[in-house]
Amino acid sequence: MHPFRYEPAADTPAALALGAAAGAKYLGGGTNLVDLMRETIERPDILVDVSRLAGDITLDDHYGLIIGAGVKNTAAATDRLVRERFPLLSQAILAGASGQIRNVASVGGNVMQRTRCLYFFDDAARCNKREPGAGCDAVEGFNRNHAILGASPACVATHPSDMCVALAALGATVRVDGPHGERDIPIVDFHQLPGETPQIETVLRPGELIAAILLPANGVAARSSYRKVRDRSSYAFALVSVAAGLELEGDTIVDVRLALGGVAHKPWRAFIAETALKGGPATPAAFRQAAAAELASARPLRDNAFKIDLATRLIADTLEKLTQTAEPAQ
Ligand SMILES: Cc1cc2nc3c(=O)[nH]c(=O)nc-3n(C[C@H](O)[C@H](O)[C@H](O)COP(=O)(O)OP(=O)(O)OC[C@H]3O[C@@H](n4cnc5c(N)ncnc54)[C@H](O)[C@@H]3O)c2cc1C
C-alpha cells in the first residue's frame, strides 16, 4: 500500500482545508476506498476522515428531507422519515452490500463509490479509467456486467450504487461544500457518462466535499418500489435494477419516476419512458411501449444483450405491479 497520512477532520472548514492539499482524499466508511488502496488502484497521500461530520437527517420546509453525507447507509435506510416519505430510497439502500458494510458505509461515500468493472480492479488489464489512454480490455473482454446505455469506446463500466438509482428517480440534489462555497447539483447531473474521459466520473471539483443529499417531496411514495436483478439474491451488484414510482388519478398517470441501475456509467434516469407515460393510461401495453422506447438506444456488447430484454421487462412488470398496490390513503 502507498504510504499515507491520516487526518480526522473536526468540522467542515477543517475538512476543506485538509482536502485542498494535493494528494488528499476524503474518507467516509472506507469500505470502497480502503479496498482500492490495498489494490494500489487508489494512492492518496492524505486521508481526510469526514466520517464524523454531517451525521443528521432533518426535515426542511423548503427542501423536504436533508440527509447528511456522514449518515451511515443503515441509519438512512431505517430512519422513520425516510421509510415513510421515501420508501423507495430505503428499499434501494437495503438491496445493496451487506448489513455489516451498510453499518459503516456513509451516504457521501455511496454516491462516490467507484465502478466494480473487473478490468478496473485488475492492474494487469488495460483500463482508461485507471490509466487514461491505456485502452479498455472490457470492450472485447468478459462484459456480461457492463453498460448497454451511454457507454463509449473508451469505457463500458457501470455505476454500482443501488442508493443512487433511487436518488435519481426521486429527483434528489447533491449539496457540496468547497473552497469557493456551497453549491447544489441535481443527482442526474452529478455522475457523468464516460465519453473520452472515463477517469472523470462526477462534476465534483478538486477539494469539494459532499455535504448532504436533499430530497424534495413527491407524490409517488405510496406506489414506489426498487427491484434488483442479480446473480445471487444477496451481496451482489445489480445486473439490472429499477427504481420506480407512480402517482395515479383513476387510471391516468399523473407522475411517474423511473431510473435504472447496472446499465450505464451513471444511474440512468429513464426520461424517455417517463415522458411517454405521463398523462396517459396506466396499462401494461403503455408500460411495455415506454420501456422499449427507453431501451431503443441501447448498444449491447458481446455478453450483455440479455440486459436489454431484462431491463424492458423489469420496467414494465414493476410499473404494472405498482398499479395493483392498494389506493394510497388520502
Ligand atoms: C463486498 C461489497 C459488496 C457491495 N455491494 C454493494 C451493492 O450491492 N450495492 C451498492 O450500492 N453498493 C455495494 N457496495 C459498495 C458500498 O455501498 C460502498 O463501498 C459504500 O457505500 C461506500 O461508502 P464509504 O463511506 O465506505 O465510502 P469510502 O470507501 O470511504 O469512500 C468512497 C469514495 O467516496 C469518497 N468520499 C467519501 N465521502 C465523501 C464525501 N463526503 N464527499 C466527497 N467524497 C467522499 C472517497 O474519497 C472515495 O473516493 C459493496 C461493497 C463491498 C465491499
The ligand as a Gaussian input file, in Angstrom:
#p B3LYP/6-31G(d) Opt

LIG

0 1
 C      -18.346000      -6.698000      -0.736000
 C      -19.080000      -5.439000      -1.086000
 C      -20.334000      -5.521000      -1.681000
 C      -21.022000      -4.350000      -2.010000
 N      -22.245000      -4.445000      -2.600000
 C      -22.912000      -3.310000      -2.957000
 C      -24.185000      -3.353000      -3.594000
 O      -24.732000      -4.414000      -3.848000
 N      -24.768000      -2.166000      -3.905000
 C      -24.204000      -0.972000      -3.633000
 O      -24.782000       0.055000      -3.922000
 N      -23.002000      -0.905000      -3.038000
 C      -22.351000      -2.029000      -2.707000
 N      -21.130000      -1.956000      -2.122000
 C      -20.468000      -0.672000      -2.062000
 C      -20.764000       0.104000      -0.813000
 O      -22.073000       0.605000      -0.889000
 C      -19.741000       1.243000      -0.818000
 O      -18.475000       0.661000      -0.546000
 C      -20.050000       2.285000       0.228000
 O      -21.318000       2.863000       0.015000
 C      -19.004000       3.385000       0.216000
 O      -19.208000       4.217000       1.341000
 P      -17.998000       4.559000       2.307000
 O      -18.489000       5.591000       3.252000
 O      -17.386000       3.346000       2.888000
 O      -17.015000       5.230000       1.237000
 P      -15.434000       5.291000       1.248000
 O      -14.885000       3.958000       0.888000
 O      -14.940000       5.932000       2.480000
 O      -15.211000       6.315000       0.043000
 C      -15.627000       6.015000      -1.275000
 C      -15.300000       7.233000      -2.141000
 O      -16.090000       8.339000      -1.728000
 C      -15.276000       9.463000      -1.427000
 N      -15.966000      10.168000      -0.342000
 C      -16.386000       9.659000       0.836000
 N      -17.110000      10.581000       1.496000
 C      -17.126000      11.699000       0.726000
 C      -17.701000      12.999000       0.870000
 N      -18.460000      13.351000       1.927000
 N      -17.511000      13.886000      -0.132000
 C      -16.785000      13.560000      -1.226000
 N      -16.207000      12.358000      -1.411000
 C      -16.387000      11.433000      -0.443000
 C      -13.931000       8.873000      -1.056000
 O      -12.883000       9.796000      -1.269000
 C      -13.861000       7.698000      -2.015000
 O      -13.445000       8.130000      -3.285000
 C      -20.431000      -3.097000      -1.740000
 C      -19.182000      -3.007000      -1.137000
 C      -18.500000      -4.166000      -0.797000
 C      -17.162000      -4.055000      -0.158000

